[in-house]
Amino acid sequence: WNNAKGDPYVDLVAAVLNCMGVVIYHSQSDGTEEGMAYLKQSLRLRQNYGSDTRDVATTWNNIGRLYDLMSQPVDALKAYEEALKIRRRILDEDDMDSAATLFNIGETCHTQ
């Protein structure tokens, strides 16, 4: 995929890749590698347009969820921390997305 800045479809493609990653890892028991590939491609596209966006934070959170499902809690926590740093910078303190990431961090720590 050509991810040149200024392409009007990059954001749409990044959103679709993110959704594909989520759907694959939820629907296939062996879809973790493929799902991660879609999520990381989405992250790269989204970061080209700014690293502190809600969409970048969402993709980091989804990457964390997938690492958690893959029983890689250290990588999951790193991804969640990235999501949380962004969300704390750009969102209100009581935003539900920040709460969801905090929940995911707690759940990952609890299951270790």
FIZAMI-840136 format. One line per field, with one value per atom (N, C-alpha, C): residue in three letters; residue number from 1; atom name; y, x, z. Coordinates in steps of 0.02 Angstrom, whole numbers, padded with zeros to 5 digits, always signed. Each point is the difference from the previous one (the first is absolute). Example, Ala and Ser with C-alpha at 12.3 -4.5 7.8 and 13.67 -1.06 7.14 Angstrom:
REM FIZAMI-840136
code <- [ALA, ALA, ALA, SER, SER, SER]
pos <- [1, 1, 1, 2, 2, 2]
site <- [N, CA, C, N, CA, C]
north <- [-00284, +00059, +00060, +00053, +00059, +00055]
east <- [+00660, -00045, +00045, -00018, +00042, -00039]
up <- [+00390, +00000, +00000, -00036, +00003, +00037]
REM end
This chain:
REM FIZAMI-840136
code <- [TRP, TRP, TRP, ASN, ASN, ASN, ASN, ASN, ASN, ALA, ALA, ALA, LYS, LYS, LYS, GLY, GLY, GLY, ASP, ASP, ASP, PRO, PRO, PRO, TYR, TYR, TYR, VAL, VAL, VAL, ASP, ASP, ASP, LEU, LEU, LEU, VAL, VAL, VAL, ALA, ALA, ALA, ALA, ALA, ALA, VAL, VAL, VAL, LEU, LEU, LEU, ASN, ASN, ASN, CYS, CYS, CYS, MET, MET, MET, GLY, GLY, GLY, VAL, VAL, VAL, VAL, VAL, VAL, ILE, ILE, ILE, TYR, TYR, TYR, HIS, HIS, HIS, SER, SER, SER, GLN, GLN, GLN, SER, SER, SER, ASP, ASP, ASP, GLY, GLY, GLY, THR, THR, THR, GLU, GLU, GLU, GLU, GLU, GLU, GLY, GLY, GLY, MET, MET, MET, ALA, ALA, ALA, TYR, TYR, TYR, LEU, LEU, LEU, LYS, LYS, LYS, GLN, GLN, GLN, SER, SER, SER, LEU, LEU, LEU, ARG, ARG, ARG, LEU, LEU, LEU, ARG, ARG, ARG, GLN, GLN, GLN, ASN, ASN, ASN, TYR, TYR, TYR, GLY, GLY, GLY, SER, SER, SER, ASP, ASP, ASP, THR, THR, THR, ARG, ARG, ARG, ASP, ASP, ASP, VAL, VAL, VAL, ALA, ALA, ALA, THR, THR, THR, THR, THR, THR, TRP, TRP, TRP, ASN, ASN, ASN, ASN, ASN, ASN, ILE, ILE, ILE, GLY, GLY, GLY, ARG, ARG, ARG, LEU, LEU, LEU, TYR, TYR, TYR, ASP, ASP, ASP, LEU, LEU, LEU, MET, MET, MET, SER, SER, SER, GLN, GLN, GLN, PRO, PRO, PRO, VAL, VAL, VAL, ASP, ASP, ASP, ALA, ALA, ALA, LEU, LEU, LEU, LYS, LYS, LYS, ALA, ALA, ALA, TYR, TYR, TYR, GLU, GLU, GLU, GLU, GLU, GLU, ALA, ALA, ALA, LEU, LEU, LEU, LYS, LYS, LYS, ILE, ILE, ILE, ARG, ARG, ARG, ARG, ARG, ARG, ARG, ARG, ARG, ILE, ILE, ILE, LEU, LEU, LEU, ASP, ASP, ASP, GLU, GLU, GLU, ASP, ASP, ASP, ASP, ASP, ASP, MET, MET, MET, ASP, ASP, ASP, SER, SER, SER, ALA, ALA, ALA, ALA, ALA, ALA, THR, THR, THR, LEU, LEU, LEU, PHE, PHE, PHE, ASN, ASN, ASN, ILE, ILE, ILE, GLY, GLY, GLY, GLU, GLU, GLU, THR, THR, THR, CYS, CYS, CYS, HIS, HIS, HIS, THR, THR, THR, GLN, GLN, GLN]
pos <- [1, 1, 1, 2, 2, 2, 3, 3, 3, 4, 4, 4, 5, 5, 5, 6, 6, 6, 7, 7, 7, 8, 8, 8, 9, 9, 9, 10, 10, 10, 11, 11, 11, 12, 12, 12, 13, 13, 13, 14, 14, 14, 15, 15, 15, 16, 16, 16, 17, 17, 17, 18, 18, 18, 19, 19, 19, 20, 20, 20, 21, 21, 21, 22, 22, 22, 23, 23, 23, 24, 24, 24, 25, 25, 25, 26, 26, 26, 27, 27, 27, 28, 28, 28, 29, 29, 29, 30, 30, 30, 31, 31, 31, 32, 32, 32, 33, 33, 33, 34, 34, 34, 35, 35, 35, 36, 36, 36, 37, 37, 37, 38, 38, 38, 39, 39, 39, 40, 40, 40, 41, 41, 41, 42, 42, 42, 43, 43, 43, 44, 44, 44, 45, 45, 45, 46, 46, 46, 47, 47, 47, 48, 48, 48, 49, 49, 49, 50, 50, 50, 51, 51, 51, 52, 52, 52, 53, 53, 53, 54, 54, 54, 55, 55, 55, 56, 56, 56, 57, 57, 57, 58, 58, 58, 59, 59, 59, 60, 60, 60, 61, 61, 61, 62, 62, 62, 63, 63, 63, 64, 64, 64, 65, 65, 65, 66, 66, 66, 67, 67, 67, 68, 68, 68, 69, 69, 69, 70, 70, 70, 71, 71, 71, 72, 72, 72, 73, 73, 73, 74, 74, 74, 75, 75, 75, 76, 76, 76, 77, 77, 77, 78, 78, 78, 79, 79, 79, 80, 80, 80, 81, 81, 81, 82, 82, 82, 83, 83, 83, 84, 84, 84, 85, 85, 85, 86, 86, 86, 87, 87, 87, 88, 88, 88, 89, 89, 89, 90, 90, 90, 91, 91, 91, 92, 92, 92, 93, 93, 93, 94, 94, 94, 95, 95, 95, 96, 96, 96, 97, 97, 97, 98, 98, 98, 99, 99, 99, 100, 100, 100, 101, 101, 101, 102, 102, 102, 103, 103, 103, 104, 104, 104, 105, 105, 105, 106, 106, 106, 107, 107, 107, 108, 108, 108, 109, 109, 109, 110, 110, 110, 111, 111, 111, 112, 112, 112]
site <- [N, CA, C, N, CA, C, N, CA, C, N, CA, C, N, CA, C, N, CA, C, N, CA, C, N, CA, C, N, CA, C, N, CA, C, N, CA, C, N, CA, C, N, CA, C, N, CA, C, N, CA, C, N, CA, C, N, CA, C, N, CA, C, N, CA, C, N, CA, C, N, CA, C, N, CA, C, N, CA, C, N, CA, C, N, CA, C, N, CA, C, N, CA, C, N, CA, C, N, CA, C, N, CA, C, N, CA, C, N, CA, C, N, CA, C, N, CA, C, N, CA, C, N, CA, C, N, CA, C, N, CA, C, N, CA, C, N, CA, C, N, CA, C, N, CA, C, N, CA, C, N, CA, C, N, CA, C, N, CA, C, N, CA, C, N, CA, C, N, CA, C, N, CA, C, N, CA, C, N, CA, C, N, CA, C, N, CA, C, N, CA, C, N, CA, C, N, CA, C, N, CA, C, N, CA, C, N, CA, C, N, CA, C, N, CA, C, N, CA, C, N, CA, C, N, CA, C, N, CA, C, N, CA, C, N, CA, C, N, CA, C, N, CA, C, N, CA, C, N, CA, C, N, CA, C, N, CA, C, N, CA, C, N, CA, C, N, CA, C, N, CA, C, N, CA, C, N, CA, C, N, CA, C, N, CA, C, N, CA, C, N, CA, C, N, CA, C, N, CA, C, N, CA, C, N, CA, C, N, CA, C, N, CA, C, N, CA, C, N, CA, C, N, CA, C, N, CA, C, N, CA, C, N, CA, C, N, CA, C, N, CA, C, N, CA, C, N, CA, C, N, CA, C, N, CA, C, N, CA, C, N, CA, C, N, CA, C, N, CA, C, N, CA, C, N, CA, C, N, CA, C, N, CA, C, N, CA, C, N, CA, C]
north <- [-00059, +00059, +00062, +00046, +00064, +00045, +00017, +00041, +00071, +00027, +00068, +00050, +00047, +00052, +00038, +00019, +00035, -00045, -00065, -00047, +00001, +00018, +00007, -00066, -00055, -00064, -00035, +00029, -00033, -00012, +00048, -00008, -00056, -00002, -00053, -00068, -00005, -00064, -00021, +00047, -00016, -00026, +00031, -00022, -00071, -00013, -00067, -00052, +00016, -00047, -00014, +00051, -00008, -00047, +00011, -00042, -00072, -00008, -00067, -00037, +00035, -00031, -00024, +00042, -00017, -00060, +00003, -00054, -00066, +00001, -00061, -00030, +00040, -00031, -00022, +00027, -00023, -00061, -00008, -00053, -00062, +00004, -00057, -00017, -00062, -00020, +00007, -00003, +00006, +00065, +00050, +00062, +00054, -00019, +00052, +00034, -00039, +00031, +00044, -00024, +00039, +00062, -00009, +00057, +00052, -00022, +00047, +00037, -00035, +00033, +00056, -00011, +00053, +00058, -00016, +00054, +00042, -00033, +00038, +00042, -00025, +00040, +00060, -00010, +00055, +00052, -00023, +00045, +00043, -00032, +00037, +00054, -00017, +00049, +00058, -00017, +00051, +00045, -00028, +00040, +00048, -00013, +00047, +00066, -00001, +00061, +00030, -00028, +00027, -00056, +00005, -00054, +00008, +00060, +00013, +00008, -00053, +00002, -00056, +00009, -00051, -00066, +00004, -00061, -00037, +00035, -00033, -00034, +00034, -00030, -00063, +00003, -00059, -00058, +00014, -00054, -00029, +00042, -00025, -00044, +00022, -00039, -00068, -00002, -00063, -00045, +00029, -00039, -00031, +00039, -00026, -00058, +00006, -00055, -00063, +00008, -00059, -00031, +00041, -00028, -00037, +00028, -00033, -00068, -00003, -00064, -00050, +00026, -00042, -00020, +00018, -00014, +00033, +00062, +00040, +00063, -00007, +00056, +00059, -00011, +00056, +00044, -00030, +00039, +00031, -00035, +00027, +00063, -00002, +00058, +00059, -00014, +00054, +00034, -00040, +00029, +00039, -00027, +00036, +00066, -00001, +00062, +00053, -00021, +00048, +00029, -00043, +00024, +00048, -00018, +00041, +00068, +00002, +00064, +00047, -00026, +00042, +00022, -00046, +00016, +00052, -00005, +00049, +00069, +00003, +00065, +00033, -00039, +00031, -00004, -00041, -00010, +00026, +00008, +00020, -00056, +00019, -00048, -00058, +00013, -00053, -00031, +00005, -00028, -00077, -00029, -00072, -00039, +00029, -00035, -00008, +00051, -00005, -00053, +00000, -00050, -00070, -00009, -00067, -00023, +00045, -00019, -00016, +00039, -00015, -00068, -00015, -00066, -00055, +00009, -00050, -00010, +00054, -00005, -00041, +00016, -00036, -00074, -00014, -00070, -00038, +00031, -00032, -00014, +00049, -00010, -00054, -00002, -00049, -00072, -00009, -00068, -00025, +00042, -00022, -00052]
east <- [+00042, -00042, +00044, -00017, +00036, -00027, +00041, -00024, +00027, +00005, +00025, -00046, +00030, -00040, -00039, -00059, -00043, -00048, +00009, -00046, -00065, -00056, -00063, -00027, +00025, -00027, +00042, +00056, +00043, -00036, -00037, -00035, -00051, -00035, -00050, +00033, +00055, +00036, +00026, +00027, +00026, -00056, -00059, -00057, -00022, -00001, -00019, +00051, +00064, +00052, -00007, -00014, -00009, -00059, -00056, -00059, +00014, +00035, +00017, +00042, +00048, +00041, -00041, -00048, -00042, -00045, -00031, -00045, +00037, +00059, +00038, +00020, +00025, +00021, -00058, -00059, -00059, -00033, +00008, -00037, +00041, +00065, +00042, +00048, +00001, +00045, +00073, +00014, +00069, +00012, -00042, +00005, +00042, +00039, +00036, +00054, +00039, +00053, -00029, -00051, -00032, -00034, -00033, -00033, +00051, +00057, +00052, +00029, +00008, +00026, -00045, -00066, -00047, +00003, +00003, +00002, +00063, +00056, +00063, +00002, -00029, -00004, -00045, -00056, -00045, +00036, +00038, +00037, +00050, +00037, +00049, -00035, -00055, -00036, -00025, -00029, -00029, +00055, +00057, +00054, +00030, -00007, +00023, -00037, -00059, -00041, +00000, +00039, +00004, -00001, +00044, +00005, -00048, -00026, -00046, -00071, -00028, -00070, -00039, -00064, -00044, +00007, +00006, +00006, +00064, +00055, +00064, -00007, -00030, -00009, -00043, -00053, -00044, +00038, +00042, +00038, +00051, +00033, +00046, -00039, -00060, -00040, -00017, -00018, -00017, +00061, +00058, +00062, +00012, -00011, +00007, -00047, -00062, -00048, +00023, +00026, +00023, +00061, +00048, +00057, -00024, -00051, -00027, -00029, -00037, -00029, +00055, +00057, +00057, +00043, -00023, +00036, +00069, +00002, +00061, -00015, -00006, -00021, +00048, +00064, +00047, -00012, -00007, -00014, -00069, -00048, -00067, +00002, +00035, +00004, +00035, +00051, +00034, -00048, -00038, -00048, -00055, -00025, -00051, +00027, +00062, +00031, +00004, +00017, +00002, -00070, -00050, -00069, -00020, +00017, -00019, +00035, +00064, +00037, -00034, -00018, -00033, -00068, -00039, -00068, +00002, +00048, +00004, +00019, +00038, +00020, -00058, -00041, -00048, -00073, -00015, -00069, -00013, -00063, -00018, +00020, +00010, +00023, -00049, -00064, -00050, -00026, +00037, -00021, -00003, -00050, -00010, +00057, +00031, +00055, +00059, +00014, +00054, -00018, -00062, -00023, +00007, -00016, +00006, +00072, +00046, +00071, +00024, -00022, +00018, -00027, -00061, -00029, +00043, +00020, +00041, +00066, +00031, +00062, -00011, -00053, -00015, -00013, -00038, -00015, +00063, +00044, +00063, +00044, +00005, +00039, -00030, -00066, -00034, +00010, +00004, +00006, +00071, +00049, +00071, +00016]
up <- [+00000, +00000, +00000, -00043, -00004, +00055, +00048, +00057, -00003, -00059, -00007, +00034, +00035, +00032, -00054, +00018, -00047, -00037, +00005, -00031, +00041, -00031, +00038, +00027, -00023, +00021, +00054, +00020, +00048, +00066, +00024, +00064, -00005, -00055, -00010, -00004, -00037, -00006, +00069, +00038, +00067, +00045, -00004, +00040, -00020, -00065, -00024, +00023, -00005, +00022, +00075, +00039, +00072, +00013, -00034, +00009, -00022, -00055, -00024, +00052, +00029, +00052, +00059, +00022, +00056, -00017, -00058, -00021, -00006, -00030, -00009, +00067, +00047, +00062, +00043, -00011, +00038, -00032, -00065, -00035, -00016, +00004, -00019, +00057, +00019, +00054, -00020, -00064, -00023, -00037, +00011, -00037, +00033, +00050, +00037, -00041, -00038, -00040, -00055, -00033, -00053, +00029, +00056, +00032, +00021, +00028, +00021, -00060, -00055, -00060, -00023, +00001, -00019, +00049, +00064, +00050, -00005, -00011, -00005, -00064, -00054, -00061, +00011, +00034, +00016, +00043, +00050, +00044, -00040, -00045, -00040, -00042, -00031, -00041, +00044, +00056, +00044, +00029, +00018, +00028, -00050, -00064, -00051, +00003, +00028, +00005, +00070, +00044, +00068, +00051, +00048, +00049, +00059, +00010, +00056, -00025, -00026, -00022, +00033, +00003, +00029, -00037, -00066, -00041, +00014, +00009, +00016, +00068, +00048, +00066, -00003, -00040, -00008, -00030, -00049, -00031, +00050, +00039, +00052, +00049, +00020, +00046, -00030, -00064, -00032, -00006, -00013, -00001, +00069, +00052, +00068, +00013, -00023, +00010, -00035, -00060, -00036, +00034, +00022, +00037, +00063, +00033, +00059, -00019, -00054, -00023, -00020, -00021, -00020, +00061, +00060, +00062, +00001, -00023, +00001, +00041, +00066, +00042, +00000, -00006, +00000, -00061, -00058, -00061, +00003, +00030, +00007, +00043, +00056, +00044, -00034, -00039, -00036, -00049, -00036, -00047, +00036, +00055, +00039, +00027, +00022, +00026, -00054, -00061, -00056, -00011, +00000, -00009, +00055, +00062, +00057, +00000, -00018, -00004, -00049, -00057, -00051, +00026, +00026, +00023, +00057, +00044, +00054, -00025, -00054, -00028, -00038, -00033, -00046, +00022, +00050, +00020, +00070, +00017, +00068, +00048, +00063, +00050, +00009, -00007, +00012, -00065, -00054, -00064, +00004, -00032, +00002, -00034, -00051, -00033, +00047, +00040, +00049, +00053, +00021, +00049, -00028, -00064, -00031, +00000, -00016, +00000, +00071, +00049, +00069, +00021, -00021, +00014, -00031, -00063, -00034, +00036, +00023, +00038, +00063, +00036, +00061, -00012, -00053, -00016, -00019, -00038, -00018, +00061, +00044, +00061, +00044, +00003, +00042, -00024, -00066, -00027, -00006, +00017, -00005, +00051]
REM end
